[in-house]
């Protein structure tokens, strides 16, 4: 670990609305996913009450990069949120997209972090049985979500350990959605060094409920310290920007260094 910054994401107003796609939550903006909507951040979605906001477009638009969605499966006897002996067998690519329209269609069916906080599980049925999914990952194609991939080796990631006991479920959704939209929409600079991001369910991996977390990670390739620090500042700005375009206190971030010799 090379360092940490930020706070606990406190100072939440009780009347604040969050960018969440979990319609069962009360304090979320009324956002209906339109498959022709542009990919933008929470701060640009201020007019969320309008069912036909200005950021909806009629034409399908290509994204700057092609992306793949992956899931990490928990095997029998494995500690939740940890990596097993056969990581390649644990990871499964289930979708690839390169247009805005396809992205929003997939987003509509992805679980939100608040669903996990509610006690729901992500599962995948395979020939050898039903497996719990403990991580959802989005990576630029053809990068694989592993440290050993050439684009990830000698790079690193910034991670945020979000504790549900310290944060509203809808706010955790907003943290994750902000990162997804910022990364896929290439609005977090320098976007060319970003390789992917992960949401890891560690709610059951902790020994006590107070220590349970959802871990959000932004991965990047090898770069100089100046570009890395710029990325960190912009990631923290993105994750902490609310629907009212106010930048709130970001959650505490940690910098993890990847190595070809060290497995994640």
C-alpha positions as CSV (number, residue, x, y, z in Angstrom):
1,X,0.0,0.0,0.0
2,X,1.4,3.4,-1.0
3,X,-0.9,5.7,0.9
4,X,-4.4,6.7,1.7
5,X,-6.5,9.9,1.6
6,X,-10.0,11.2,2.1
7,X,-12.5,10.8,4.9
8,X,-15.4,8.7,5.7
9,X,-17.8,10.3,3.2
10,X,-19.7,11.9,6.1
11,X,-21.9,15.0,6.2
12,X,-24.9,13.4,4.5
13,X,-28.0,15.6,4.4
14,X,-31.2,13.7,5.3
15,X,-33.0,15.4,2.3
16,X,-30.3,14.5,-0.2
17,X,-31.2,12.4,-3.2
18,X,-28.7,9.9,-4.6
19,X,-28.0,8.4,-8.0
20,X,-29.3,4.8,-7.6
21,X,-31.0,2.3,-9.9
22,X,-32.6,0.5,-6.9
23,X,-36.2,1.6,-7.1
24,X,-37.0,0.2,-3.7
25,X,-35.1,2.9,-2.0
26,X,-36.9,6.1,-0.9
27,X,-34.1,8.7,-1.2
28,X,-33.1,8.1,-4.8
29,X,-33.8,10.3,-7.9
30,X,-36.5,9.1,-10.2
31,X,-34.2,8.0,-13.0
32,X,-35.6,5.7,-15.6
33,X,-32.9,4.1,-17.7
34,X,-33.3,5.0,-21.4
35,X,-31.1,2.9,-23.7
36,X,-30.5,6.0,-25.8
37,X,-29.2,8.1,-22.9
38,X,-25.7,9.3,-23.0
39,X,-23.1,8.1,-20.4
40,X,-22.6,10.9,-17.9
41,X,-21.9,11.4,-14.3
42,X,-24.2,12.1,-11.4
43,X,-23.4,15.7,-11.3
44,X,-24.6,16.1,-14.9
45,X,-28.0,14.5,-14.0
46,X,-29.4,17.4,-12.0
47,X,-32.7,17.4,-13.9
48,X,-33.6,13.9,-12.9
49,X,-37.3,14.4,-12.3
50,X,-37.9,14.9,-16.0
51,X,-38.8,11.5,-17.6
52,X,-37.3,12.9,-20.9
53,X,-34.3,14.9,-19.8
54,X,-32.1,16.8,-22.3
55,X,-29.3,14.2,-22.1
56,X,-31.4,11.6,-23.9
57,X,-30.4,11.2,-27.6
58,X,-32.1,9.3,-30.4
59,X,-29.0,7.8,-32.0
60,X,-26.9,5.0,-30.7
61,X,-23.4,6.3,-29.9
62,X,-20.1,4.4,-29.9
63,X,-18.1,4.5,-26.7
64,X,-14.4,5.5,-26.8
65,X,-13.4,1.9,-25.8
66,X,-14.9,-1.5,-25.9
67,X,-15.6,-2.9,-22.5
68,X,-16.2,-6.4,-21.0
69,X,-18.2,-7.3,-17.9
70,X,-16.8,-10.0,-15.7
71,X,-17.9,-11.8,-12.6
72,X,-15.8,-13.5,-9.9
73,X,-17.3,-16.7,-8.6
74,X,-16.9,-18.0,-5.0
75,X,-15.9,-21.7,-5.0
76,X,-16.8,-24.2,-2.3
77,X,-14.9,-23.6,0.9
78,X,-13.5,-20.3,-0.2
79,X,-13.6,-17.3,2.0
80,X,-16.0,-14.7,0.6
81,X,-14.3,-11.9,-1.3
82,X,-11.0,-13.8,-1.5
83,X,-9.1,-15.3,-4.5
84,X,-9.0,-19.1,-4.8
85,X,-6.3,-21.3,-6.2
86,X,-7.7,-21.3,-9.8
87,X,-8.5,-17.6,-10.4
88,X,-9.0,-18.1,-14.2
89,X,-11.8,-20.6,-13.5
90,X,-13.4,-18.3,-11.0
91,X,-13.7,-15.4,-13.4
92,X,-16.3,-15.4,-16.1
93,X,-16.8,-12.8,-18.9
94,X,-20.6,-12.5,-19.4
95,X,-20.9,-9.4,-21.7
96,X,-19.1,-7.1,-24.0
97,X,-20.3,-3.7,-25.2
98,X,-19.0,-0.8,-27.2
99,X,-22.1,1.5,-27.6
100,X,-24.0,3.7,-25.2
101,X,-27.3,1.8,-25.9
102,X,-25.8,-1.6,-25.1
103,X,-24.2,-0.2,-21.9
104,X,-27.5,1.1,-20.6
105,X,-29.3,-2.2,-21.4
106,X,-26.7,-4.1,-19.3
107,X,-26.8,-1.5,-16.5
108,X,-30.5,-2.1,-16.0
109,X,-29.8,-5.7,-15.1
110,X,-26.7,-5.3,-13.0
111,X,-27.2,-5.4,-9.2
112,X,-26.7,-2.2,-7.2
113,X,-24.5,-2.3,-4.0
114,X,-27.7,-1.6,-2.0
115,X,-29.2,-4.9,-3.2
116,X,-26.3,-6.6,-1.4
117,X,-26.8,-4.5,1.7
118,X,-30.4,-5.7,1.7
119,X,-29.1,-9.2,2.0
120,X,-29.6,-10.3,-1.6
121,X,-27.0,-12.5,-3.3
122,X,-25.5,-12.5,-6.8
123,X,-25.4,-16.1,-8.1
124,X,-24.4,-17.9,-11.3
125,X,-25.7,-21.3,-12.3
126,X,-23.1,-23.5,-14.0
127,X,-22.8,-27.2,-14.9
128,X,-21.1,-27.9,-11.5
129,X,-23.8,-26.1,-9.5
130,X,-24.9,-22.7,-8.3
131,X,-22.0,-20.3,-7.3
132,X,-22.1,-17.0,-5.4
133,X,-20.8,-14.1,-7.4
134,X,-18.7,-11.9,-5.0
135,X,-17.4,-9.4,-7.5
136,X,-18.6,-7.5,-10.6
137,X,-15.9,-6.2,-12.9
138,X,-15.7,-3.9,-15.9
139,X,-12.5,-3.9,-17.9
140,X,-11.4,-2.5,-21.3
141,X,-11.3,-5.2,-23.9
142,X,-9.2,-7.4,-24.1
143,X,-7.7,-6.7,-20.6
144,X,-8.5,-9.4,-18.1
145,X,-9.3,-8.5,-14.5
146,X,-6.2,-9.9,-13.0
147,X,-2.9,-8.4,-11.7
148,X,-0.9,-10.6,-14.1
149,X,-2.4,-9.1,-17.3
150,X,0.3,-7.1,-19.0
151,X,-1.8,-3.9,-18.8
152,X,-2.3,-4.3,-15.1
153,X,1.1,-5.7,-14.1
154,X,3.3,-3.0,-12.5
155,X,0.2,-0.7,-12.4
156,X,-2.1,-0.5,-9.4
157,X,-5.5,0.5,-8.2
158,X,-7.3,2.9,-5.9
159,X,-9.8,1.3,-3.6
160,X,-12.6,2.5,-1.3
161,X,-13.8,0.3,1.6
162,X,-17.4,1.4,2.1
163,X,-19.0,0.3,5.3
164,X,-22.8,0.1,5.2
165,X,-23.0,1.0,8.9
166,X,-21.4,4.3,8.1
167,X,-23.1,5.1,4.8
168,X,-26.6,5.1,3.4
169,X,-27.3,2.3,0.9
170,X,-28.3,4.8,-1.8
171,X,-25.1,6.7,-1.3
172,X,-23.1,3.5,-1.9
173,X,-25.0,3.1,-5.1
174,X,-24.1,6.6,-6.1
175,X,-20.4,6.0,-5.4
176,X,-20.4,2.9,-7.7
177,X,-22.6,4.5,-10.4
178,X,-20.4,7.6,-10.5
179,X,-17.3,5.4,-11.0
180,X,-19.0,3.3,-13.7
181,X,-20.2,6.3,-15.6
182,X,-17.0,8.2,-15.2
183,X,-14.8,5.3,-16.3
184,X,-17.0,4.0,-19.2
185,X,-17.8,7.5,-20.3
186,X,-14.0,8.4,-20.3
187,X,-14.7,11.6,-18.2
188,X,-12.1,10.8,-15.5
189,X,-8.7,12.0,-16.7
190,X,-6.3,10.7,-17.6
191,X,-8.8,8.1,-18.9
192,X,-6.2,6.3,-21.1
193,X,-4.4,4.8,-18.1
194,X,-7.6,3.3,-16.6
195,X,-7.9,-0.4,-17.3
196,X,-11.1,-1.2,-15.3
197,X,-13.0,-1.2,-12.1
198,X,-14.4,-3.7,-9.6
199,X,-17.2,-3.9,-7.0
200,X,-16.3,-6.6,-4.4
201,X,-18.9,-8.0,-2.0
202,X,-17.1,-8.4,1.3
203,X,-20.2,-8.1,3.5
204,X,-19.9,-11.8,4.6
205,X,-16.1,-11.9,4.7
206,X,-15.7,-9.8,7.8
207,X,-15.6,-11.3,11.3
208,X,-18.0,-8.7,12.7
209,X,-21.0,-6.8,11.0
210,X,-19.3,-3.5,11.9
211,X,-16.3,-4.5,9.7
212,X,-18.4,-5.6,6.7
213,X,-17.6,-3.6,3.5
214,X,-18.3,-3.2,-0.2
215,X,-15.0,-2.5,-1.9
216,X,-14.8,-0.3,-5.0
217,X,-11.6,-0.4,-7.0
218,X,-10.4,1.7,-10.0
219,X,-7.5,-0.1,-11.8
220,X,-4.8,1.6,-13.9
221,X,-1.8,0.7,-15.9
222,X,1.8,1.5,-15.3
223,X,2.4,5.3,-15.3
224,X,4.5,8.1,-13.7
225,X,3.6,9.5,-10.3
226,X,2.2,12.7,-11.7
227,X,-0.4,11.0,-13.9
228,X,-1.2,8.6,-11.1
229,X,-1.8,11.4,-8.6
230,X,-3.9,13.3,-11.1
231,X,-6.0,10.2,-11.7
232,X,-6.5,9.8,-7.9
233,X,-7.7,13.3,-7.4
234,X,-10.1,13.0,-10.3
235,X,-11.4,9.6,-9.2
236,X,-12.1,11.1,-5.7
237,X,-13.8,14.1,-7.3
238,X,-16.0,11.8,-9.4
239,X,-17.0,9.5,-6.7
240,X,-18.0,12.3,-4.4
241,X,-20.0,14.4,-6.8
242,X,-23.7,14.4,-6.0
243,X,-26.8,14.8,-8.2
244,X,-26.9,18.5,-7.3
245,X,-23.4,18.9,-8.7
246,X,-22.0,19.5,-5.2
247,X,-18.7,17.8,-4.4
248,X,-19.1,16.1,-1.0
249,X,-16.4,14.6,1.2
250,X,-15.1,11.6,-0.7
251,X,-14.7,8.2,1.2
252,X,-11.2,7.3,2.2
253,X,-9.1,5.9,-0.6
254,X,-6.1,3.6,-0.6
255,X,-3.4,3.1,-3.3
256,X,-2.5,-0.6,-4.0
257,X,0.5,-1.4,-6.1
258,X,0.4,-4.4,-8.5
259,X,3.3,-6.7,-9.1
260,X,3.9,-9.5,-11.6
261,X,5.2,-11.6,-8.7
262,X,2.3,-11.0,-6.4
263,X,-1.2,-12.5,-7.0
264,X,-4.3,-10.6,-6.1
